Amino acid sequence: MFILRFFNALACLLLIPLICSGNAFALTVTVDSGFRSQWLGPGMDYMEDESTGLTAQAVRQRDNWQTFDGHEVNFGFSDSVFWLRFSVDNRSGVDQQLLLDNQFPMIDSLVIYIQRSDGYQQQQRLGDAQPAYMRQMLHSHLLLPLSLPADTRADILIRVQSETGLQLPIVVWEQDAFLQQDHPFSIMQGVLYGLLIALVIYHLIIFLSVRELAFLHYSLFNLFLLGTFCGLQGVAAAYIWTESVTINDTLVLVSMAGAQTFSTLFMNGILGIPSARPRLGKLMYGIAGIACVLMLASLLAPHRWMAKPVLLLIVVHIGTHLCSDSPCAGWLSDCKIHSGGWSLRGVWFRRDYPRQYRCDRRYTGHARSGLCWNRIVESDGRLCPFVPDEYGSAVAAASPGRAAGNPAAIERRSGSSGTGAYKRVAGGQ
């Protein structure tokens, strides 16, 4: 009888871990005296609910949890509901004030269930499906304060559902540590937004002065780029339209499509692609037209219908620039460096030829880069693109607006492919 009881007790001890495995949390955040933050990703449990009808109580009883092994929790676009779970264990010996930080603010619905070992329970709803002013903490991120007494454990269950992509970069912060890192980041955000606003205004003023469409395209490109950043980073939803639940999603898609439209038009105009590479020019205009249609459609169609086409067009747009057989193709060409520099500093002109011409800069780089950024602006504000001669040197095309009997051009002086000067050639000589 004693031996039978012994084996029964041993069997129970062996079966307890198997019985409770469905409720065991794979990821536990341990808070000690030096804790500052921990990124949640690898080791977190998740479960997909395709029916979207399970409750928190039903989910806790399920045993079909899976363990996430990537760096950042990301399920892409899905109509399913996803459940996440992890634990936070306070072993610091003192009460802790923590923050749960979801750094992707475009999640539609984020319901957090907190159950502490001392019996306290809490349920909080976050996401951009509700107005920002209803959040417990008004911030561009989705933040939830978590008070954890000493020697207390909190089991956290999260229900996630969204049409804008299920991306969940979640971080557990010690509250003071979050404030210390958030302040300099906010300053950098302000500097970025300020630079973009300055570029918009500066190039708009130049456009009104010289009436060259390239400046207007560049100004609008920066404006839509500003809207993209404000939407994706949650700044617009948190601080501009705090009572709206739909404007931010629309803003992001419209801004992304608008940025593609006017960046393509700007590149086509400033590089003279239609004249140098007609097929590529037509392709670029086609991309700009499709982006414009998507921009207008995003104002009316649901976000779930427009998100994938807009993102796909971005990939096509970038691939066209990188893979096309154009003077700007190639990772190591000088035009790539010029293009990157111009995208940051805008269009800049020097008055090297105040009488009849204004040249944007002296020609630098290889002769085959002559079509890239070296442009001549006539006194009436019209751009005159360079074309390569039979030796590959950069020669400015004769102005189409001048009389045929008085052509004018500027050619690069003979020499190496390094820095060269320009001289005016009268009478086409």
N, C-alpha and C positions, 0 to 999 in steps of 0.2 A: 504493500500500500504506500509506503514512504517513497519507494522508487518511482511508482506511478505518478504521485503528486510532484515529484521532482522534475520528471520529464514534461508534465503538463505546464509547470511554471516556466521551464526553459523554452518550450514551444511558444508560450505567450510573449516572452521577452524577444524572441526572434521575429515574431509576426508584427509586433508593435511598429517598428520602422516601416514595414511594408504597408500597414493599414494607414499610417499617418503621412505616408509619402505624398499623397495628393494634396495635403495642406502644408507641407514643408516649403519654406521659401528658399530658393537657391541663392539669392543675393541678399546679403545683410551688410548695411552700412554701419560700421562701428565708429561711434563718436567718442574720442578720448579728449584729454586736456589740450592737445595740440591740433585738433581737427579744424580744418578750414573749408574744404570742399571735396566732393567726390563726384566724378562723372559716372552716370548710370548708363550702362550699355551691356558689356559682356557679362554674362551670368544672370541677367534678368529673365524671369519667367514671363511667358506670354501665351495667350490663347486666342484663337480666332472664332468669333461667333457669327457665322454666316446668316443665321436667322435674325440677328439683331434684337432678339427678344429675351435673352437671359438676364436675370437679376443678379445683384451682387451676392445674395445668399446662395443662389443656385450655382454661381461660378465658383464660390469657395469650396463646394462639395465635389467639383469636377476633379478628375485625375489625369486629364489629357493635356496638361501643361507642357510646353516646350521651353527649352533654354536658348536664349539668344546668344550667339557667339560672335556677332559683329562689333564694330566700334560704336556706332550710333544707331539707335533703333529707328528703322525706316521701312515702312511697308508699302511705299509707293501710293498709287491711286487704287482705292478699293472701296466697295460699297459695304463691306463687312464692318462689324464692330470688333475692336481688339481690346483685350484685357491684359493689363500688366500688373505684376506684384513684386514687392520687395519689402524688406524690413529695415528699420533704423533702431539701433541699440545704443543707448546712452550709458557709457561706462566711464564718464569723466568724473563722476562723484558730485557734480553740481548740475543745477538746472540749465538746459540749453535752449536758446532761441535760434531755430533753424529756418531755412527757406527752401521750398521746393520751386525750382526755376525751370520752366520749359521755354527754351530760347527760340522756338519757332512759333510766333504769335498768331499764325494764320490757321491754327487748328480750330475747327468749328465747335466741337463739344469735347470737353475734358472734365470728367466727373471723378473726383478723388474721394475715396472712402478711407478714413483713418480709424484704426482700432488699437488703443493702447492697452498695455498689460495691466494697468490700474483700473480698467473698466470704462475709461472715457472713450466716446465715439464721436466722430465728426464727418460730415459730408459737405463737400464744397464743389460748386460748378464753375468752370472757367471756359474760355474760348471766345472767338469772335462772333459766335451765333447769338451772343447777348451783348448789350451795350457796355462799353468800357467803364462807364461811371459806376456800374454795379459791381465791379471787381473789389475784392477786399483790399488790394494794394494797386493803385493806379500807376502802371508802368508799361513800357513798350513790350516787355516780356510778360508771360503768364506766371505770376508769382503767388505762392500760398505760404503764409507763415505756419510754422510747426513748433509748438512748445512741447518740450520733452523733459519731464522731471528727471532727477538723478535716479540711476538704476532702473530705468523704465524702457520698455521696448514698444515700438509702434509698428504694426503690420499695415502696410499701405497697398490699397487696391485701386487701380486706375482704369476707367472705361474711356475709350477713345473712339470717336467717329468724326469723319471729316470728308468733304468733297475736294478740298484743296491739297491733298497729299498728306499721308500719315507719317510725318517726320517728327520725331520726339527726342530732341537733344536735351535730356533732363539732367539737371545738376542739383545735388543737395549742398547747400551753402550754410556755413556759420554766418549769422546775420551781419556782424561787423566786417567779416571778410568780403561779403558781397558788396557792401557799401564802398569799401576801399578800392575794389576793382571796377565798380560801376561808374564812379566819378570820372576817372581819366577816359574811360570808353565814351562817356557822354560828351566830353570835351572834343574828342576826335570826331565823333559824329557831327557835332556842331561845325567843326572846321570843314569837314567834307561837304556838308550842305551849304555852308557859306561860299565855298569855292565854286560849287555848281551854280548857285544863284548869281555869283559875280560873272561867270562865263556866259550865262544866259543874257544878262543885261549888257555886257560888254559887246558881244557879237551882234546883238540886236541893234545897238547904237551904230556899229560899223555898217550893218546892212542898210540902215536908214540913211547913212552918209554916202556910200558908194553904190547902193542898189545892186549888189552882187548876191545872187540867191544862195551861194555856198555859205555865206555868213548866217543867213536865216535858217538854213538847214542845220548848221552846227548849233545855233542857239536853241532850236526846237529839240534837237537830239539831247542836249544837256538838260532841258526842261523835263523831258520824258524820263531821262535817266534819274533825275531827282525824284520824280514820282515813283519810280520802281524801288529805289532805296527806302523811301518813306513808307511804302506799303509793305515791303518784305520785312522790314525791321520793326513794324508795328507802331511807328511813331505817329503816323497819320491817324490810325484808329484810336490811339490812346490820348492824343492831345488836340486833334483838330475836329474830327466828327465823333465825339464820344457817345452820341446817342444813336448812331447808325450802325446797322449790322450787315449791310450789303455794299456800301460804297468802297470799302477797303479792297475787297476781292475784285471788284470791277476796276479800281484804280490800278492794281498790279498788272492785270492783263492788258488794259489800254496803254499803260506806260511802256510795257515791254514791247508791244507791237509798234507803238509810235517811235520808240528808240530805234527799232530795226528799220522802219520806214525812212527816217531822216538821216540815219547814219549811212544807209545805202545811197541815198541821193547826194549826200555830202561827198562820199568817196567817189562816186561817178563824176560829179562836177569838178572837184578839185584836182583829180588825177587825170581828167580827160579820157576816161576809159572808153566811152562810146566811139571816139575818133581813133584811138590807138588799137582797141580790141573790140570791134563792133559786136561780135557774138557775146562776149563777156558783158559788154554794156547792156545789151538787150536782156541777158539773164539777170543782171543786177536790177534793172528797171522792173522786171517781172517779180523779183523778190520784194521790191519796194511796194509794188501794186498789191501783192498778196498780203503783205503786212498791213497795208492800209485797210484792206477789206476786213482782216481779222480785228483790227483796232475798232472799226465801226461796229462789227458784229458783237464784240465783247460788251458793248453798251447795252445790248438787248438780250443776248443768249445767256443761259446759265453758265456758271463758272465751270462746271464739270464737262461741258461740251467744248469749251474754248481753250482750256488749259493745255491739253495735249497738242493741238495744232500750233499754238503759239510757241511752245517749247520745241516742237519739231522744226519749226521754221528757224528758230535760233540756231539749231545744230546745222541746218542746211546753209544758213547765212555764213556761219563761221567756216564751214567746210569749203564753201565757194571761194572765200578769200585765201584759204591755205592751200587748196589743191588746184586752183585755176592756173592756166598757162598765161600769165600776165607779167608785166614788168615788176609787179609787187610780189610774185610768187617766190617761195624759197625761204627757209628759216633764217639764213644767214645773210640775205641781201641787205644792202644799205637802205632800201626803201622800207623794209620792215622796221628798221630803227627809226627812220624818219616818220613813218606812220605812227608808231608808238609815241614818239615825242610830240607830234602834232596833236594827237588825241588828248594829250595832257595840257599842252600850252596853248592850243588853238592856233589861229592864223595870225602870223606876225609879219609886218612889212617894214622894210628899211628904205629910206629915201636916198638910194645910191644914185638915182638918175632923176633929179627933180624937174628937169625941163620937160621931158616927154614920157619918162617911164618911172615906175617904182618897182624895184626888184625885191622879192621877199627875202632872199639870202644869197650868198655866193655859192656857186656850184661846188659841192663836195661829193666824193665817192666815185664809183666806177661810172664809165660812160654809159653803160646800159641802164643806169638808174635815172637817166635824164628825164624820163617821163613821170617820175614819182612826185616830187614836191617843188621842183624849181619852176616857178611860174613868174610871168611878167604881167604887171598890171599897168595898163595904159593910163594916161592922164584923165581919160573920161571914166575910169573905173572898171573897164572891161578886161577880163583875163585873156592872155594870149599863151596857149600851151606850148611847151617845147616839143620838138620832134627830132629824132636822131637823123643825122646825115649819113652818107654812105660810109663814113669812117667810124660811126658810132658816137660821134661827139654830139653834145646837146646844143641844138640850134633853135632859137625862138622862131615860131612860124610868123609869117607876115600877117599883119593885122587885117582881118577881113573887112573892117570898117573903113580902111583908108582907100584912097583912090588908087587904081591900078597903076597909074603912071608914077606914083610916089611910094613904092613899097618901102618898108623899114623892117629891120630884124636886128636881133642881138645874137651874136654867136660866142661860143666859148673859145678863148685863145688857145693856140696849140700848146701842148705840154703834156705832162703825165696825167694820169687819171685822178690825181689828188685835187687839192683846192685850186681853182682857176678863177680868173676875172672875166668880165664881159666887156665887149666893145660894141658900139653902135655901127651898123653897116648901112649906109645910105644908098639908095638906088638899087638895092638888092645885091650889091657887090660884097 
